[in-house]
Amino acid sequence: MTTMSHQFRALRRDTRGATIVEFAIIIPVLVGLLLSILEIGYQGYVTAVVQGALSKASRQVTVGGRTAADVVATIKSEVQGVVPAQYVTVSTRRYYNFSNVGKPEKITSDTDPKGVFNLGDCYEDANNNGNYDLTPGDTGVGSADDIVYYTVNVVYPNLTPVGALLSWAPTRSVAATTVIRNQPFTSRAEPTTICTKAP
């Protein structure tokens, strides 16, 4: 019995291997912290690259001669060095003026019930399609003096496995938007006022 208690006392005083035990306790936390910083930093970098690509592409369109396909190609080629192009989606919507962005077409003569479009109302057909639209924009980059709303979404998988340990989603997402008015490089069609007949 004394030999056994003597061995336990000797073992308790023995500090050999203490460093490796401390290292084993600290290293998972340190690696997790470093990988988290890497993941968050990479997302910030992707955001900056996407915003830069969107700014470049939208500025090129404002002077005319470019299409929506050109915008997509420019953005994807700029972002491709950071995120594969397959993770990038680009959309564009053209509006007649800033007051149309995200709003229904303007009612110019309103009948009962007031404040909502119904037969008998007159409205400004901002996109000249002959229909009253709750979202009057068209897809594409528009023409001279048009307002163009650009949206870029990037959804890419996490770089490291630390996201699963921290209960993060398996993908990260970045979005960038901008609204730009095209230069007056040519004339454009004015919106028409259309009056509907009451039933």
C-alpha positions in Angstrom: 0.0 0.0 0.0 2.8 2.4 0.8 4.4 1.7 -2.5 1.2 2.5 -4.3 0.6 5.8 -2.4 4.3 6.7 -3.0 3.8 6.1 -6.7 0.7 8.4 -6.8 2.6 11.2 -4.9 5.5 10.9 -7.3 3.1 11.0 -10.3 1.4 14.0 -9.0 4.7 15.9 -8.7 5.9 14.8 -12.1 5.6 17.7 -14.6 7.0 15.9 -17.6 4.4 16.0 -20.4 2.5 19.0 -18.9 3.3 21.2 -21.9 1.8 18.7 -24.3 -1.3 18.4 -22.3 -1.7 22.2 -22.1 -1.0 22.4 -25.9 -3.7 19.8 -26.5 -6.2 21.9 -24.6 -5.3 25.2 -26.2 -4.7 24.2 -29.9 -8.3 23.3 -30.9 -9.5 26.7 -29.5 -6.7 28.6 -31.3 -7.2 26.8 -34.6 -10.9 27.3 -34.4 -10.4 31.0 -33.8 -7.9 31.4 -36.6 -10.2 29.5 -39.1 -13.2 31.7 -38.0 -11.1 34.8 -38.6 -10.1 33.5 -42.0 -13.7 32.7 -43.0 -15.0 36.1 -41.9 -12.1 37.9 -43.5 -12.7 36.0 -46.8 -16.3 37.0 -46.8 -15.3 40.7 -46.4 -12.9 40.3 -49.3 -15.5 38.7 -51.5 -17.9 41.5 -50.6 -15.3 44.2 -51.6 -14.5 42.4 -54.9 -18.3 42.0 -55.8 -19.0 45.7 -55.0 -16.0 46.7 -57.1 -17.1 44.5 -60.0 -20.6 45.8 -59.8 -19.4 49.4 -59.9 -17.2 48.8 -62.9 -19.8 47.0 -64.9 -22.6 49.5 -64.1 -20.4 52.5 -65.1 -19.5 50.9 -68.4 -23.2 50.5 -69.2 -24.1 54.2 -68.5 -22.6 55.4 -71.8 -24.5 53.0 -74.0 -23.6 50.2 -76.3 -23.6 47.5 -73.6 -26.2 44.8 -72.9 -27.2 42.9 -69.8 -25.1 40.0 -71.0 -22.1 42.3 -71.0 -22.8 43.3 -67.4 -23.0 39.6 -66.4 -19.8 38.7 -68.2 -17.9 41.7 -66.7 -19.0 40.9 -63.2 -18.3 37.2 -63.4 -14.8 37.8 -64.9 -13.9 40.3 -62.2 -15.2 38.0 -59.4 -13.9 34.8 -60.8 -10.4 35.2 -59.2 -12.0 35.0 -55.8 -15.2 32.9 -56.3 -16.1 30.6 -59.2 -18.5 32.3 -61.6 -21.1 29.5 -61.1 -21.8 31.0 -57.7 -22.6 34.4 -59.0 -26.1 35.6 -60.1 -26.7 39.0 -61.6 -30.1 40.8 -62.3 -30.9 44.1 -63.8 -34.1 46.1 -63.9 -34.7 49.3 -65.9 -37.0 52.1 -64.7 -38.1 55.3 -66.3 -37.1 57.5 -63.3 -36.1 57.2 -59.7 -39.6 57.5 -58.4 -40.6 54.3 -60.2 -38.0 52.1 -58.4 -39.8 49.5 -56.3 -43.2 51.3 -56.6 -46.2 50.7 -58.8 -46.9 52.8 -61.8 -48.3 56.3 -61.0 -52.1 56.7 -61.0 -52.9 60.0 -62.6 -56.7 59.9 -62.3 -58.2 57.8 -59.5 -61.7 56.6 -59.2 -63.3 54.8 -56.2 -61.9 52.9 -54.4 -59.2 55.6 -54.1 -55.5 54.8 -53.7 -55.5 51.4 -55.6 -55.6 50.8 -59.3 -59.0 49.7 -60.7 -60.8 49.9 -64.0 -61.7 53.5 -64.7 -58.4 54.8 -63.5 -55.7 56.5 -65.7 -52.1 55.7 -65.1 -48.7 56.6 -66.4 -47.4 53.6 -68.3 -43.7 54.0 -67.4 -42.5 51.0 -69.3 -44.9 51.4 -72.2 -46.1 47.8 -72.2 -49.9 48.7 -72.1 -50.5 47.1 -68.7 -50.6 48.6 -65.2 -47.7 47.2 -63.3 -47.1 47.0 -59.6 -43.3 46.8 -60.4 -43.0 48.8 -63.6 -39.4 48.0 -64.4 -38.2 45.8 -67.3 -35.3 43.5 -67.2 -32.2 44.7 -68.9 -30.0 47.8 -68.9 -32.4 50.2 -70.5 -31.7 53.1 -72.8 -30.6 56.7 -72.4 -31.6 58.4 -69.2 -33.1 55.2 -67.8 -32.6 54.2 -64.1 -31.0 50.8 -63.8 -31.1 48.8 -60.6 -28.4 46.2 -60.4 -28.3 43.2 -58.0 -25.5 40.7 -57.6 -25.8 37.7 -55.3 -22.9 35.3 -54.5 -23.5 32.1 -52.6 -20.4 30.0 -52.0 -19.5 27.1 -49.7 -17.5 27.7 -46.6 -13.7 27.6 -47.0 -13.1 25.7 -43.8 -14.9 23.1 -41.7 -15.1 25.4 -38.7 -18.6 26.6 -39.8 -20.1 23.1 -39.0 -18.5 23.2 -35.5 -20.0 26.7 -34.8 -23.4 25.8 -36.3 -23.0 28.1 -39.2 -24.8 27.5 -42.5 -22.8 25.4 -45.0 -22.7 28.4 -47.4 -21.9 32.1 -47.1 -23.8 34.7 -49.1 -22.8 38.2 -50.3 -25.1 40.7 -52.0 -24.4 44.0 -53.6 -26.9 46.5 -55.2 -26.6 49.8 -56.9 -28.9 52.2 -58.8 -27.4 54.2 -61.6 -28.9 56.6 -64.2 -27.7 56.0 -67.8 -26.2 59.0 -69.7 -28.4 60.8 -72.2 -26.6 59.3 -75.2 -29.8 59.1 -77.3 -33.5 59.9 -77.1 -35.9 57.6 -75.3 -39.7 56.9 -75.4 -41.7 59.0 -73.0 -44.2 57.2 -70.8 -47.8 57.3 -72.1 -50.9 57.9 -70.0 -53.5 55.2 -70.4 -57.0 55.4 -69.2 -59.0 52.2 -68.6 -62.8 52.0 -69.0 -64.9 51.4 -65.9 -67.1 48.2 -66.1 
